[in-house]
């Protein structure tokens, strides 16, 4: 028992040590950059009017500036904590509200992208004509930058009275469906020739072949694509929030911060977006483990 526990501790330490080392190095570099960027402004606006000052005063003022060029990490943590704890969940100053607005649109677009991607992949795999007709256009669709297509989609949907969550979800779907389509095509074509011949000997219908052979074989291809898609969908959602002038959402929070030159608000929104991205990809990873474990058990 003790041997197993020590082995587990050793594995945890071996995996955590590289990550922790990189994080500490990144934090140290961040603090150095924050000091270097904030120091000139602090000297001019804060320390010089006071009179005599020391290097300790400069360090403290540069890392706690009210309008920093680059906020220090502890400033961002404090700002996020104050936003969550000092304002109600319905307040536009609460970052959790903006995170939920962005997450709901990203998840909706992710679900729409999965449906569209899987349907396109099924059509491509089962029809040689559609393979030649659709696949080049699907690839070409990703050459259009999302910053260019987002305002067009939002204007078109807005002209027919579709506003709110759906336009943002549509932009997220645009970025989600491509990796899902490509991975699903590869996955559905992954069964070996022997497997396909075996089910054909039992006179299996095309639908039975899909459920019993093609779909299970495609699962190892699907979930990595889902992780890419959910991250892309989050980016698409935040991009869609910028041209709409949305009142809520992490993209709207970034836009408001840039209007007023509030870099602390901008970085707080960016950190929340990264945490949301980690949470969403972690949710997909957890789902993958449960599905693959159940598949092995079955």
C-alpha positions in Angstrom: 0.0 0.0 0.0 2.8 2.4 0.9 4.7 1.4 -2.2 1.7 2.2 -4.4 1.1 5.6 -2.6 4.8 6.6 -3.0 4.6 5.6 -6.7 1.5 7.8 -7.1 3.2 10.7 -5.3 6.3 10.3 -7.5 4.2 10.4 -10.7 2.3 13.4 -9.5 5.5 15.2 -8.7 7.1 14.3 -12.0 4.1 15.7 -13.9 3.6 18.7 -11.8 7.3 19.8 -11.5 7.7 20.8 -15.2 4.4 22.6 -15.3 5.2 24.4 -12.0 8.6 25.4 -13.2 7.3 26.9 -16.4 4.6 28.7 -14.5 7.1 30.2 -12.0 9.3 31.3 -14.9 6.4 32.9 -16.7 5.3 34.7 -13.5 8.8 36.0 -12.9 9.1 37.3 -16.5 5.6 38.8 -16.2 6.6 40.8 -13.1 9.8 42.0 -14.7 7.9 43.2 -17.8 5.2 44.9 -15.6 7.9 46.7 -13.7 9.8 47.8 -16.9 6.7 49.0 -18.6 5.0 50.7 -15.7 8.1 52.3 -14.1 8.5 55.3 -16.4 4.9 56.4 -16.1 4.9 55.9 -12.3 8.0 58.0 -11.9 6.5 60.8 -14.0 3.0 60.8 -12.5 3.3 59.5 -9.0 6.8 59.6 -7.5 8.2 62.8 -8.9 5.4 65.0 -7.6 5.9 63.5 -4.2 9.6 64.5 -4.0 12.3 62.1 -2.9 11.7 58.4 -3.5 13.6 55.1 -3.3 13.9 52.0 -5.4 11.5 50.3 -3.0 9.0 53.0 -3.6 9.4 52.6 -7.4 9.0 48.8 -7.2 5.8 49.1 -5.1 4.3 51.8 -7.2 5.1 50.1 -10.5 3.6 46.8 -9.5 0.5 48.5 -8.0 -0.2 51.3 -10.5 -3.8 52.3 -10.8 -3.6 52.6 -14.7 -0.8 50.2 -15.6 0.4 49.5 -19.1 0.8 45.9 -18.0 -0.9 44.8 -14.8 1.0 42.6 -12.4 -0.5 39.1 -11.9 -1.6 39.9 -8.3 -3.6 42.9 -9.6 -5.5 40.8 -12.1 -6.3 38.2 -9.4 -7.5 40.9 -7.0 -9.6 42.5 -9.8 -11.3 39.2 -10.7 -11.9 38.4 -7.0 -13.4 41.8 -6.3 -15.6 41.6 -9.4 -17.0 38.2 -8.4 -17.4 38.9 -4.7 -18.4 42.5 -4.5 -21.1 42.6 -7.2 -24.3 40.5 -7.7 -24.4 37.9 -10.4 -26.8 40.0 -12.4 -24.5 43.1 -12.3 -22.6 44.0 -15.5 -19.5 44.4 -13.3 -19.5 40.8 -12.3 -17.2 38.8 -14.5 -19.2 35.6 -13.9 -22.1 37.1 -15.8 -19.9 37.9 -18.8 -18.3 34.5 -18.6 -21.7 32.8 -18.6 -23.0 34.9 -21.6 -19.9 33.9 -23.6 -19.9 30.3 -22.5 -23.6 29.8 -23.4 -23.0 31.2 -26.9 -19.8 29.1 -27.4 -21.5 25.9 -26.2 -24.5 26.5 -28.5 -22.2 27.1 -31.5 -20.2 24.0 -30.5 -23.3 21.9 -30.5 -24.4 23.3 -33.9 -20.9 22.8 -35.3 -20.9 19.1 -34.2 -24.3 18.5 -35.8 -23.2 20.3 -39.0 -19.8 18.7 -39.1 -21.0 15.1 -38.5 -23.8 15.5 -41.1 -21.4 16.8 -43.7 -18.9 14.0 -42.9 -21.6 11.3 -43.3 -22.6 12.8 -46.7 -19.0 12.9 -47.8 -18.2 9.3 -46.7 -21.3 7.7 -48.3 -21.3 9.7 -51.5 -18.4 10.0 -53.9 -20.1 12.8 -55.7 -20.6 14.8 -52.5 -17.0 14.0 -51.5 -15.7 15.7 -54.6 -18.3 18.5 -54.5 -18.3 19.4 -50.8 -14.9 18.8 -49.4 -13.0 21.5 -51.5 -15.6 24.1 -50.5 -15.4 23.1 -46.8 -11.6 23.6 -46.9 -12.0 26.8 -48.8 -14.4 28.2 -46.2 -11.7 28.3 -43.6 -9.6 30.7 -45.8 -12.0 33.5 -44.9 -10.8 35.3 -41.7 -13.4 35.2 -39.0 -12.9 38.9 -38.4 -14.1 39.5 -42.0 -17.1 37.1 -41.9 -18.4 38.0 -38.5 -19.8 41.4 -39.3 -21.4 40.1 -42.5 -23.1 37.2 -40.7 -24.3 39.5 -37.9 -25.7 42.1 -40.3 -27.5 39.4 -42.4 -29.1 37.8 -39.3 -29.9 41.1 -37.7 -31.7 42.2 -40.9 -34.2 39.3 -40.4 -34.6 40.0 -36.7 -32.2 37.4 -35.3 -30.2 38.9 -32.5 -28.8 37.9 -29.2 -27.2 34.5 -28.7 -27.9 32.9 -32.1 -25.7 35.2 -34.2 -22.7 34.7 -31.9 -23.4 30.9 -31.9 -23.4 31.0 -35.7 -19.9 32.5 -35.8 -18.8 29.9 -33.2 -20.3 27.2 -35.4 -18.3 28.5 -38.4 -15.1 27.8 -36.6 -16.3 24.6 -34.9 -17.6 22.6 -37.9 -14.4 22.3 -39.9 -12.2 20.2 -37.5 -15.3 18.1 -36.7 -16.0 17.5 -40.3 -12.4 16.5 -41.2 -11.9 14.3 -38.2 -15.3 12.6 -38.7 -14.5 11.8 -42.3 -11.2 10.3 -41.3 -12.8 8.4 -38.4 -15.7 7.0 -40.5 -13.2 5.8 -43.1 -10.9 4.2 -40.5 -12.5 0.7 -40.2 -10.3 -2.0 -41.8 -11.3 -3.7 -45.0 -11.7 -7.0 -43.1 -14.2 -5.4 -40.7 -16.3 -4.0 -43.5 -16.2 -7.3 -45.4 -17.3 -9.1 -42.2 -20.4 -7.0 -41.7 -21.3 -7.2 -45.4 -21.3 -11.0 -45.1 -24.1 -10.7 -42.6 -26.0 -8.5 -45.0 -25.9 -5.6 -42.6 -27.7 -2.4 -43.7 -25.8 0.8 -44.2 -27.3 2.2 -41.0 -26.3 -0.8 -39.0 -22.7 -0.6 -40.4 -22.7 3.1 -39.4 -23.7 2.4 -35.8 -21.8 -0.8 -35.2 -18.6 -0.2 -37.1 -18.0 3.3 -38.5 -19.1 5.4 -35.5 -17.2 3.4 -32.8 -14.1 3.5 -35.0 -14.4 7.2 -35.4 -14.5 8.0 -31.6 -10.6 8.3 -31.2 -10.7 10.9 -34.0 -13.7 12.8 -32.8 -12.8 13.8 -29.3 -9.4 15.5 -30.2 -11.4 17.4 -32.9 -14.0 18.4 -30.3 -11.2 19.9 -28.1 -10.0 22.0 -31.0 -13.5 22.9 -31.9 -14.6 24.1 -28.5 -11.5 26.3 -28.2 -12.1 27.7 -31.7 -15.8 28.3 -30.9 -14.9 30.3 -27.8 -12.6 32.5 -29.9 -15.4 32.9 -32.5 -17.9 33.9 -29.8 -15.6 36.6 -28.4 -14.9 37.9 -31.9 -18.6 38.1 -32.6 -19.2 40.1 -29.5 -16.9 42.9 -30.7 -18.7 44.3 -33.7 -22.2 44.0 -32.2 -21.3 46.3 -29.3 -22.8 43.7 -27.0 -23.5 44.7 -23.4 -22.5 41.4 -21.9 -19.9 38.8 -22.6 -16.1 38.6 -22.3 -15.7 40.2 -25.8 -17.9 43.1 -24.7 -15.8 43.4 -21.5 -12.6 43.6 -23.6 -14.2 46.2 -25.9 -15.3 48.4 -22.9 -11.8 48.1 -21.4 -10.2 49.2 -24.6 -12.6 52.2 -24.9 -11.6 53.5 -21.5 -8.0 52.4 -21.6 -8.5 50.2 -18.6 -5.8 47.6 -19.1 -6.7 45.9 -15.8 -10.2 45.2 -17.1 -8.9 43.9 -20.4 -6.4 41.5 -18.7 -9.0 40.3 -16.2 -11.4 39.4 -19.1 -8.5 37.7 -21.0 -7.6 35.6 -17.9 -11.3 34.6 -17.4 -11.5 33.7 -21.1 -8.4 31.4 -20.8 -9.9 29.8 -17.6 -13.2 29.3 -19.5 -11.3 27.7 -22.4 -9.5 25.3 -20.0 -12.8 24.4 -18.3 -14.5 23.7 -21.6 -11.7 21.6 -23.0 -11.5 19.8 -19.6 -15.2 19.0 -19.9 -14.7 17.5 -23.3 -11.7 15.5 -22.0 -13.7 14.2 -19.1 -16.5 13.2 -21.5 -14.0 11.5 -23.7 -12.7 9.4 -20.8 -16.1 8.4 -19.7 -17.2 7.4 -23.3 -14.0 5.5 -24.1 -14.1 3.7 -20.7 -17.7 2.7 -21.3 -16.8 1.6 -24.8 -13.9 -0.6 -23.5 -16.2 -2.0 -20.8 -18.8 -2.8 -23.4 
